Amino acid sequence: MATDKFVHMQPGLDSPADDCEAVVLGTTFTPARALYVGTGGDVVVVTVKGQAVTFSNVPSGTFMPVRASEVRVTGTTASNIVALR
């Protein structure tokens, strides 16, 4: 296993993600700093402040810099979404 030389440094908002998980639509997850959309389409997120927002026509391979805790089933046509923390 590789040694993380930055383990003792405090991460900032512009730091790369150090954890990620595949998003299960309709299930809340630990708030993410960004989402990766593998296969494009519409993405309906719930922000960490509880607001539902629709992002239309998100292209495949897009990193979305939005703090979200859920991706809704209804209205989401994109797939292969990953939450980055």
Secondary structure as UniProt FT lines:
FT   TURN            5..8
FT   TURN            13..14
FT   STRAND          20..22
FT   TURN            25..26
FT   STRAND          34..39
FT   STRAND          41..47
FT   TURN            48..49
FT   STRAND          52..58
FT   TURN            60..61
FT   STRAND          62..64
FT   STRAND          68..71
FT   TURN            74..75
FT   STRAND          79..84
//
